[in-house]
Amino acid sequence: MVYDALTAGDLASFLQAFIMLFAIFDPIGNLPIFFSLTSELPEEERRKVAARSSLVALLILLVFAYGGIYILSLLQITLNDFKIVSGIILLIFAVEYVLGRGEKRYKTAGKPEEIAVFPLATPLLAGPGSISVVMLTVNPPFGPLTTLVIIVLNVLIAWFVLSLGSKLRGLLGYQGATIISRIMGLIIGAIAVAFIRDGIVGVLESLEEA
């Protein structure tokens, strides 16, 4: 039987997995970018974009969470190798979050359905960072059920935040959203270092056993 944090009652591991993905998703920090991309759309159309981007992000993460391990096996990449490269990717994301992600990078003219897929669904929500996290959490000490639940919860939160973005934007303001994004960047950085450390330790242990 495959180990899973939820079925084992390991709440600490479940919360760790949830926070990891939530920090990468950072729906509140993404609000300024979301509004810059949908500034010319009416409120109803903006909500449709939020729903569509959330759905596409859900599908992308599910595919990589449960199919990614087979890709790694096919390419003969170990989980420790993946932890190291995932940590490096997350560390780059963390630096971007803390120093400022550069909204201009994602400013592009396009139809609402195009904006919902790129850049909202990917890379803002289901980007390399999110994909790396779900491909790792599907393994112990987290598990497949835990991964499914954290994906669904984070997608629902992102959809809710983006759909009610105008109200939250007024409440937090641009600076408030930016501060939250910087804090998430620090959390992502700490997670990245942990991934890299665990991966290196795992590689060293496998070399000693060999």
C-alpha positions as CSV (number, residue, x, y, z in Angstrom):
1,M,0.0,0.0,0.0
2,V,1.3,3.4,-1.0
3,Y,2.1,5.7,2.0
4,D,0.1,8.9,2.2
5,A,0.2,11.6,4.8
6,L,-3.6,12.1,4.9
7,T,-4.5,8.4,5.3
8,A,-1.7,8.1,7.9
9,G,-3.0,11.1,9.9
10,D,0.3,13.0,9.3
11,L,-1.2,16.5,9.5
12,A,2.3,18.1,9.7
13,S,3.4,16.6,6.3
14,F,0.1,17.5,4.7
15,L,0.3,21.1,5.8
16,Q,3.9,21.3,4.6
17,A,2.9,20.1,1.2
18,F,-0.1,22.5,1.1
19,I,2.1,25.5,2.1
20,M,4.7,24.6,-0.5
21,L,2.3,24.7,-3.3
22,F,0.4,27.7,-1.9
23,A,3.6,29.7,-1.7
24,I,4.3,29.0,-5.4
25,F,0.8,29.7,-6.5
26,D,0.8,33.0,-4.6
27,P,-2.7,34.1,-6.0
28,I,-2.6,37.3,-4.0
29,G,0.8,38.2,-5.2
30,N,-0.4,37.5,-8.8
31,L,-3.3,40.0,-8.5
32,P,-1.3,42.9,-10.0
33,I,-0.3,40.9,-13.0
34,F,-3.8,39.5,-13.4
35,F,-5.3,43.0,-13.4
36,S,-2.6,44.3,-15.8
37,L,-3.6,41.6,-18.3
38,T,-7.3,41.9,-17.9
39,S,-7.6,45.7,-17.3
40,E,-9.6,46.3,-20.5
41,L,-12.1,43.4,-19.8
42,P,-15.4,43.8,-18.0
43,E,-15.8,42.2,-14.6
44,E,-17.9,39.3,-15.9
45,E,-15.3,38.4,-18.6
46,R,-12.5,38.8,-16.0
47,R,-14.2,36.2,-13.8
48,K,-14.4,33.8,-16.8
49,V,-10.7,34.3,-17.4
50,A,-10.0,33.5,-13.7
51,A,-12.1,30.3,-13.9
52,R,-10.6,29.2,-17.2
53,S,-7.0,29.7,-16.1
54,S,-7.6,27.9,-12.8
55,L,-9.1,24.9,-14.7
56,V,-6.2,24.7,-17.1
57,A,-3.7,24.9,-14.2
58,L,-5.6,22.1,-12.5
59,L,-5.2,19.8,-15.6
60,I,-1.6,20.6,-16.1
61,L,-0.7,19.9,-12.5
62,L,-2.6,16.6,-12.4
63,V,-0.9,15.4,-15.6
64,F,2.6,16.1,-14.2
65,A,1.8,14.9,-10.7
66,Y,0.7,11.5,-11.7
67,G,2.6,11.1,-15.0
68,G,5.8,12.9,-14.2
69,I,7.3,9.9,-12.4
70,Y,7.1,7.8,-15.5
71,I,8.9,10.5,-17.5
72,L,11.7,10.5,-14.9
73,S,11.9,6.7,-15.1
74,L,12.0,6.8,-18.8
75,L,14.9,9.3,-18.8
76,Q,16.6,7.4,-15.9
77,I,16.4,10.4,-13.6
78,T,16.3,9.6,-9.9
79,L,14.1,11.4,-7.4
80,N,17.2,12.8,-5.8
81,D,18.4,14.3,-9.1
82,F,14.9,15.8,-9.5
83,K,15.0,17.3,-6.0
84,I,18.2,19.1,-6.7
85,V,17.1,20.6,-10.0
86,S,13.7,21.4,-8.5
87,G,15.4,23.2,-5.7
88,I,17.5,25.3,-8.1
89,I,14.4,26.2,-10.1
90,L,12.5,27.2,-6.9
91,L,15.5,29.2,-5.7
92,I,15.5,31.2,-8.9
93,F,11.7,31.8,-8.4
94,A,12.4,32.9,-4.8
95,V,14.9,35.5,-5.9
96,E,12.5,36.8,-8.5
97,Y,9.7,37.0,-5.9
98,V,11.8,38.9,-3.4
99,L,13.5,41.3,-5.9
100,G,10.3,41.8,-7.9
101,R,8.9,39.6,-10.6
102,G,8.6,42.2,-13.3
103,E,5.0,42.5,-14.4
104,K,6.1,43.8,-17.8
105,R,7.4,40.4,-18.7
106,Y,3.8,39.1,-18.9
107,K,2.2,42.1,-20.4
108,T,0.8,41.0,-23.7
109,A,-2.2,41.8,-25.9
110,G,-4.4,38.8,-26.6
111,K,-7.9,37.4,-26.4
112,P,-9.3,36.5,-23.0
113,E,-9.1,32.7,-23.7
114,E,-5.5,33.1,-24.8
115,I,-4.6,35.2,-21.7
116,A,-6.2,32.5,-19.5
117,V,-3.8,29.9,-20.8
118,F,-0.7,32.0,-21.2
119,P,0.6,33.6,-19.0
120,L,-2.1,33.0,-16.3
121,A,-2.5,29.2,-16.2
122,T,1.1,28.7,-17.2
123,P,3.7,29.9,-16.1
124,L,2.1,32.0,-13.3
125,L,0.0,29.3,-11.7
126,A,1.1,25.9,-13.1
127,G,4.7,26.8,-14.0
128,P,8.0,25.0,-13.4
129,G,7.9,25.7,-9.7
130,S,4.4,24.3,-9.2
131,I,5.1,21.3,-11.4
132,S,8.2,20.5,-9.5
133,V,6.4,20.6,-6.2
134,V,3.5,18.3,-7.2
135,M,6.0,15.8,-8.8
136,L,7.8,15.6,-5.5
137,T,4.8,15.6,-3.1
138,V,3.3,12.6,-4.9
139,N,6.1,10.6,-3.3
140,P,6.6,9.9,0.5
141,P,6.4,11.5,3.0
142,F,3.4,13.1,1.3
143,G,1.7,10.8,-1.1
144,P,-0.8,10.7,-4.1
145,L,-4.0,11.5,-2.1
146,T,-2.3,14.4,-0.3
147,T,-1.0,15.7,-3.7
148,L,-4.5,15.6,-5.2
149,V,-6.1,17.4,-2.3
150,I,-3.4,20.2,-2.2
151,I,-3.8,20.7,-5.9
152,V,-7.6,21.0,-5.8
153,L,-7.5,23.3,-2.7
154,N,-4.9,25.6,-4.2
155,V,-6.6,25.8,-7.5
156,L,-9.9,26.7,-5.7
157,I,-8.2,29.3,-3.7
158,A,-6.6,30.8,-6.8
159,W,-9.9,30.9,-8.6
160,F,-11.6,32.5,-5.6
161,V,-8.9,35.1,-5.1
162,L,-8.7,36.0,-8.8
163,S,-12.5,36.1,-9.2
164,L,-12.9,38.5,-6.3
165,G,-9.7,40.3,-7.2
166,S,-11.3,43.7,-7.5
167,K,-12.5,43.6,-3.9
168,L,-9.2,42.2,-2.6
169,R,-7.2,44.7,-4.6
170,G,-9.1,47.5,-3.0
171,L,-8.6,46.0,0.4
172,L,-4.9,45.3,0.1
173,G,-3.8,47.8,-2.5
174,Y,-0.8,47.3,-4.8
175,Q,1.7,47.5,-2.0
176,G,-0.1,45.0,0.2
177,A,-0.1,42.4,-2.6
178,T,3.6,43.1,-3.3
179,I,4.5,42.6,0.4
180,I,2.7,39.3,0.5
181,S,4.5,38.2,-2.7
182,R,7.9,39.1,-1.1
183,I,7.1,37.0,2.0
184,M,6.1,34.1,-0.2
185,G,9.4,34.5,-1.9
186,L,11.3,34.0,1.3
187,I,9.2,30.8,2.1
188,I,9.9,29.5,-1.4
189,G,13.6,30.1,-0.9
190,A,13.7,28.1,2.3
191,I,11.8,25.2,0.6
192,A,14.3,25.3,-2.3
193,V,17.3,25.0,0.0
194,A,15.6,22.1,1.8
195,F,15.0,20.3,-1.6
196,I,18.6,20.8,-2.7
197,R,20.0,19.6,0.7
198,D,17.8,16.5,0.7
199,G,18.7,15.7,-2.9
200,I,22.5,16.0,-2.3
201,V,22.3,13.9,0.9
202,G,20.3,11.3,-1.1
203,V,22.8,11.2,-3.9
204,L,25.7,10.9,-1.5
205,E,24.0,8.0,0.4
206,S,23.3,6.2,-2.9
207,L,27.0,6.5,-3.8
208,E,28.1,5.1,-0.5
209,E,25.8,2.1,-0.9
210,A,27.2,1.5,-4.3
